[in-house]
Amino acid sequence: MAKQKNITTTQLALMTAAAVISLRGLPMMAQEELTMFFYIFFATFLFLIPAALVGAELGSAFADRGGGVYTWVKEAFNRHLGFSAIFLQWIQNVVWYPTVLGFAAASIAYMIGVPALAQNGLYVGLFSIAMYWCATLVTLRGTSAISGITSKGFLIGTVLPGIVVIVMAVIWMAGGNEIALKEIPATVSQVVNVDAAQHVHPRLFPHITGMSDIAFLAGILLLFAGVEVHAVHAPELKKPQTQFPRAMFLAALISFGLFTLGALAVAIITPYDQINLQSGLFTTFQIVFDRYHVGWLSNVMGLLVAFGALAGVMSWISGPSRGLLWTARDGALPCFLQKTNKNGVQINILIIQGCIVTLLSSLYIVMSDVSVAFFLLSALTVGLYLIMYMMMYAAGIRLRYTQPKLIRSYRVPGGNTGMWLIGGVGFLAVLFSFVVTFFPPSQLPVGSPAMYTWLVVTGTVVFLSIPFIISFAMDRRNARKSAAKAAPKA
């Protein structure tokens, strides 16, 4: 028998950071100016680390089974909740695709030298739809067709531009240029404080008068989601009990560093009123490169970031849907969803996935403000994902009591008390963030706050009800089939 190959603490940390880090969130954090430290601290220590630790225990306990979060929640509670968990993990990715493709559309707009297109809803919507179907066609050719693209895309399209924007901010300050962080409008009370002498000072802690003032917390939390994807690799460490927490803290440090320094770089260079959720990063590149007479580099950065975003879509486009394929083979979905092509790719599931992405991408076309559409999709995405995380935390705690003898190569330290502490903190942080998603951000012109809340509530209820309807309908269908087989023939 071949000896299992171990991975190192650093390798797992880098794998986790690669799954988490995305440049599309830098403008969102930059818009919070120095209060970004509050949000990033919350996301790192109350979400990222607890999710990684609980996910590692569950992943190690069921490493020999398929289904991921489906199996975890099913074993802790029941099949209906298990299916709902895997469905929400899948559907949140489906809702996420238009947001990252909108970011890619802005990248291309800057690459071709027409930045105004980044705010053109028709262009962003049609680009997102076309690029998604192109990515789907590539994915249908199998894993080997996309593996090279995704690995190069992360390094070239995420790490490199992230380093560039940080270095350029250092050069910007060293050159004595105006620091935009010091010139925030006094009217933006969420991120600045005005003293008696009418001097404006950036806040370190957000000025909270209502939930709308911290609505960006939900979007920032989404940037740190996905850490549980690599928790299944915990058993591959030589000493998972000690190495895994170190790997997660290292991944958290890398993510914290790149997100914080990158967002600070955007805030230092870009005037507050020019920070845009859709194209703020490229505005930063354009400002600094034009200042040093190398404006053509903005086009290059646009191409690289677009490549990174599209590679990210390809890396995720088939992964979560494999979980649905597994549940279909387990009888939780209709038989036609079990169909795969000659490359073993779940073709019918990907077609349905593409239709939903097409519908959601159309929001860019019908909504007047692209940034609002971008944030609305992000809010809906994180809301669905957070429900899945609450199920995961609850499953981790419950399994300590229902299956105490279950072999776990990695366990959250501290016994049951430790699991209650880590899982409980994570659950409460996620629950609070979930509530925040229903409040429109005071930083964006959302129009009618009631309409915004209604859209998020309706979307969440619709997507949450779908898995339960499917699950109970499949139970009845399977029961009828079993009864028909058991009935004596005339």
ZILIN-V245967 format. One record per backbone hydrogen bond with DSSP energy under -0.5 kcal/mol. NH is the residue of the N-H (numbers start at 1). CO is the residue of the C=O. Records with the same first field share a line. If there is no record, write none. Layout:
NH=CO  CO
This chain:
7=236
12=8
13=9
14=10
15=11
16=12
17=13
18=14
19=15
20=16
21=17
25=22
26=23
29=25
30=26
31=27
32=29
33=30
35=32
36=33
37=34
38=35
39=35
40=36
41=37
42=38
43=39
44=40
45=41
46=41  42
48=43
49=44
51=47
52=48
53=49
54=50
55=51
56=52
57=53
58=54
59=55
60=56
61=57
62=58
63=60
65=62
70=67
71=68
72=68
73=69
74=70
75=71
76=72
77=73
82=78
83=79
84=80
85=81
86=82
87=83
88=84
89=85
90=86
91=87
92=88
93=89
94=90
95=91
96=92
97=93
98=94
99=95  96
100=96
101=97
102=98
103=99
104=100
105=101
106=102
107=103
108=104
109=105
110=106
111=107
112=108
113=110
114=109
117=114
118=115
119=116
120=117
121=119
124=120
125=121
126=122
127=123
128=124
129=125
130=126
131=127
132=128
133=129
134=130
135=131
136=132
137=133
138=134
139=135
140=136
141=138
142=139
145=142
146=142  143
147=143
148=144
150=146
151=147
152=148
153=149
154=150
155=151
156=152
157=153
158=154
159=154
160=155
162=158
163=159
164=160
165=161
166=162
167=163
168=164
169=165
170=166
171=167
172=168
173=169
174=170
175=171
176=173
177=172
180=178  268
182=179
183=180
188=185
189=187
191=188
192=188
193=201
195=193  199
198=195
201=193  199
203=191
207=190
208=206
209=207
213=210
214=211
215=212
217=214
218=215
219=215
220=216
221=217
222=218
223=219  220
224=220  221
225=222
227=224
229=226
230=227
231=228
233=230
234=231
235=232
236=233
237=234
240=237
242=239
243=239
244=240
246=242
247=243
248=244
249=245
250=246
251=247
252=248
253=249
254=250
255=251
256=252
257=253
258=254
259=255
260=256
261=257
262=258
263=259
264=260
265=261
266=262
267=263
268=264
269=265
270=266
274=271
275=272
276=274
280=276
283=279
284=280
285=281
286=282
287=283
288=284
289=285
290=286
291=287
292=288
293=290
294=289
297=294
298=295
299=295  296
300=296
301=297
302=298
303=299
304=300
305=301
306=302
307=303
308=304
309=305
310=306
311=307
312=308
313=309
314=310
315=311
316=312  313
317=313
318=314
320=316
322=318  319
323=319  320
324=320
325=321
326=322
327=323
328=324
329=325
330=326
331=328
332=327
337=334
338=335
339=336
341=345
344=341
347=345
348=339
350=346
351=347
352=348
353=349
354=350
355=351
356=352
357=353
358=354
359=355
360=356
361=357
362=358
363=360
364=361
365=362
366=362
367=363
370=368
373=369
374=370
375=371
376=372
377=373
378=374
379=375
380=376
381=377
382=378
383=379
384=380
385=381
386=382
387=383
388=384
389=385
390=386
391=387
392=388
393=389
394=390
395=391
396=392
397=393
398=394
399=395
400=396  397
401=398
402=398
403=399
406=403
417=414
418=414
419=415
420=416
421=417
422=418
423=419
424=419  420
425=421
426=422
427=423
428=424
429=425
430=426
431=427
432=428
433=429
434=430
435=431
436=432
437=433
438=435
439=436
442=212
444=441
446=444
448=446
449=447
452=448
453=449
454=450
455=451
456=452
457=453
458=454
459=455
460=456
461=457
462=458
463=459
464=460
465=461
466=462
467=463
468=464
469=465
470=466
471=467
472=468
473=469
474=470
475=471
476=472
477=473
478=474
479=475
480=476
481=477
482=478
483=479
484=480
485=481
486=482
487=483
